[in-house]
Amino acid sequence: MPKIDIMLQLESQLHRTRMQQSTKTAAILVIGGAEDKVHGREILHNFFGRAGSDKALIAIIPSASREPVISGERYQRIFDDMGAKETRVLDIRDRQQGSDPNFQEYIEHCTGVFMTGGDQLRLCGLLADTPLMEKIRQRTHLGEITLAGTSAGAAVMGYHMIAGGGSAESPNRSLVDIATGLGLIPEVIVDQHFHNRNRMARLISAVSAYPERLAIGIDEDTCALFERDGWLQVIGKGTVTIIDPGEMLYTNQNDIGATDPISIHNLRVHILTHGDRYHFLQRSVGTHKG
């Protein structure tokens, strides 16, 4: 058999295996941005599988984007090509649309919701405290739908949200702007495009102000998949950085000026790669699944 045919068979078998593995229970996929949309599409296939594969009814929310039509249609083509039963773009550009009965009806019956990238403040401004978002939150927490957010769609997951800030500096209070997120995973503070944009210092700055939260930095083309049983699993090419301040002994965060360097003692840091698992409620590392 020609070598190219063998390679195609192996790729096809690998794809089927991944699809079988991803067709599991509902979960929340927090994606660091710039996920592969062309080749293996591993993260997007995982979302598609968990949303029901060929039975999937997917709602795409591109409200964070400056070009919501282009962004929404791109993901719609991707999930249509994968074989979803139905995909619909909910092009929400006004808070009143968060009460639209047609949108709410689709959310009531869909199996997956995907929030695109863009501006997390815009996304929260349009969706926070709307009947539509309350329905998404309720169905997500009941395990009735799979929810995914990439880039800005990832940043909004926590109750406290990184709305902006700088990079490549020592941790300081002026380095990070905190706003209220959508609270879908209230225990965490998420930063995206993490190592790609050198955001370690701003995530440490954020967690020094909110030491009751777990800080999670997600690289591009990488996903932190939150299962309903409290486990987080890493998917993709990069890393997920977890900063646990649970045993923090000291920080000068409240006693210094906005641009003064932050002192913070006894943080616990984990760097996780593809297949690694972490229990975000118990704050413990699990067995690597490969």
N, C-alpha and C positions, 0 to 999 in steps of 0.2 A: 504494500500500500504506500502511495507517495507520502513523503514526510508532511506536506502541507495538509493532506487529508487527515492524518493522525492528529496534527495540531488542532485542526478545526473540531474534530471529535472530542478532544480533551477539553477545549474551551467550552463546547456545548455541554459536556458532562459537568464541568465546574459550574457553569451558569445554572443548570438544573439543580445541582446540590445546594447552591446558595439560595435559590428560590425556595427549595424545600425547607431549608434552615430558617429562612426569614418569615415563612408563613406560620407565624405563631400568634401569641396573644397580643392584644393592643399594647402600645408603648408610647413614650414620648421621645422623639429623636431631636436632639439639640445639635445642630450642625454648624461648624465653625466658618462656613462660607466657602465659596469657590469650589463646591463639590463637583466631581466629575459628571458632566452631563453628556459626554460624547462616547466614551469607550466602554469600560466595564460598568459604569454607573452603579457601583456596588451599594452606596448609601441610598440612592434613590430606589434601587431594586428592593432594598430591605424595607423601606417605607411602603412601597407598592405591595409587597408580599404581606406585610402586617395589616395593611388596609383591606386585604381580601383578594389580591391578585386579579384574576379575570372577573371577579364579582365586585370589585372595588367601585365605590361611588365616592369620588374625590372632589373636595372643595378646595380651590386654590385662592388664597387671599393675598393679592399683590399690593396692598394698601401702603406698605412702607416705601415702595418704589416711586421714583420720579416719573417713570414711564410704565405705569401699571398694566396697560394693555399689552405692551411688548413683553414684559416680564411674565404676566399671567399666561399669555398664549404660548410662550416658550415651554413652560412647565406643562401646560395642557397637552402640547404635542408629544412631549416625552412620555407622559402617563398614558396617552392614547396609543402611542406606538408600543408600549409595554402590554397593552391589551385590557386596560381598565374598562369596566362596563359603562361608566359615565364619568366625565370630568366636567366641572363647571367653574368658571372664573367668577368670583364674587368681587366685582370691581367697586369697592366701597371708597368713596371720596368725600363723604359727608357723614357726620355723626348720626343724622336722621336715618341713614340707610342701615344703621345697626339695629333699627327696629323694623326693617322691611319684612313683612310676613313671608314673602317668597324666599328670601334668603334664609330666614329662620326655619322654614319648612324643609329646605334642602339640608341644612345642618342637622335637623332632627332625624333625617333618614340616611345621611352619608356615613361612610365607614372610615374616612380619612380626611384630615384637614392639613394643608400645607401652606405655611406663611413664608413669603419670599423675603429677600433682602432689601435694603434701602436705608431708611431713616427710622430708627426705633422710636424716636419721639413722635414722629408722624403716625406710626402704627398705633401707639398707645393713645394718642390724641383722638384718633378716629374710633377705636374699639373699646377702650377701657370703660367699664361700667355700663355697657350697652346690653340689651337683651340677647343679642347675637353672641357676644363673648361669654356671657353667663351660661348660655346653652352649650357652647364649646367647652367651657371649664367643667360643667356638670358632667357631660358625656365622657370627657377625658378621664375624670377622676373615677367614674363608674366603670372604666375599661370598655366602653362601648365603641370608642373610635381611637384610631392612631393619629397622633398629632405630631407634626414636624415643623421646625422653624430653622431657617438658615440665615446666617449673618445677623441682620437686624431682627429677624424672626426668632433667632436664638437669644439675643440680648434681652428680650422682653420676658423671658420665662420666669425669672425670679420676682419676688415682691420688690426688692431693691434692684434697680437697673442701672448699669453704666450707660449714661446717655452721651458721653463724649469724654475727651481728655487728650493728654499727650502721651509720649513714649520716650524711651531712651534717656530717662533721667532717674535720679534717686527717688524713691517713694516720697511723696509730699502731698499735702491736702489739695493743692491747686492742680494736681496732675489728673484728677478724676472728677467728673460731674455725675452726681447720683440723682436719679429721678425714681418715680414709682413705676414699676413694670406691671405686667398683667397677672402676676402671682400664680402662674400655672404650676410652678415648682417653687413654692415660697421659701424653701430652706436654702436656696443657692443664690449666688451672684455669678453671672456668666459674663465672660469676655470672649470675643470671637476673633478670628484672624490672628491668633494669639502670638505664637513665636514668629509668624510671618511679618508682624508689625511691631515686634519687640514690646509687648504690653505687660510683661511681668511686673514692672514697677507700679503701673496704675492699678493692677489687680490687688497687689499688696496694699496699696494706698486705700483701696475700697474696703478691704477686709479689716484693716486697722480701725476703720470707723464703725464697722458692723461685725464685731467678732462673734456674734451669735450665728452668723451665716457661714456656709461652706463656699469657698471661692473656686470656680472652675474656669480654666482657660482652655479653649478648644482651637486647635490649628485648622487651617484650611484643608478641605477634602478629608475631614475627620468628623466623626460623630460620637457624641456621648448619648448612648441609648439607655433611657431610664425605664426599667421594668416596674410593674406595679408592686412587686414584692420588695422593693427597696434597692435592688441591684442596678448598678450602672455598668454597661459594657461598652468598650471602645471598638469602633469600626472605622476603617480608613487608613490613609497613608501616613498621617502625622501622629501627634501626641495629644493627650488630654492631661493638663496639669491641674492637680488638686491641691489647694492650700487650705489646710485645716487649722484654724486658730483655737480649737477646743482646749488646748493646754497652754495657750499663750500666757506668759507670766507678767509681761509689762509692755506698754506702749506709751510714748509721750504725745500721742496724737492730739489729745485735748489741751495740751499745755504749750503748743508751739504756734508760730505764725504759719500762714497758708503756704509759703514757699520754703519753709525750713524743712530739713530732712527728717523723716519719721524714723524713730527707733522702735523696733518691735522684736520681742524675744520669744523664742521657743515655738516658732511655727513648725508644723509638720507638713512636708511637701512630698507629693507622689507624682511621678511621671509615668503615665500609662500609655501603652501602645496597643495595636490591634489585637483584640481577643482578651486583653486584661479586664478584670472585673473589680468593682469597688462597691461596697454597701454604703450608700450615702446617708442612711439613717443611723447605722451603727458606726459609721466612719472607720471601716476596716477593709483591707485589701483581701480579695478572694483568689481563687485558683484561676490561673491562666487557662483559657479554653482553646487557644490557638486560632 
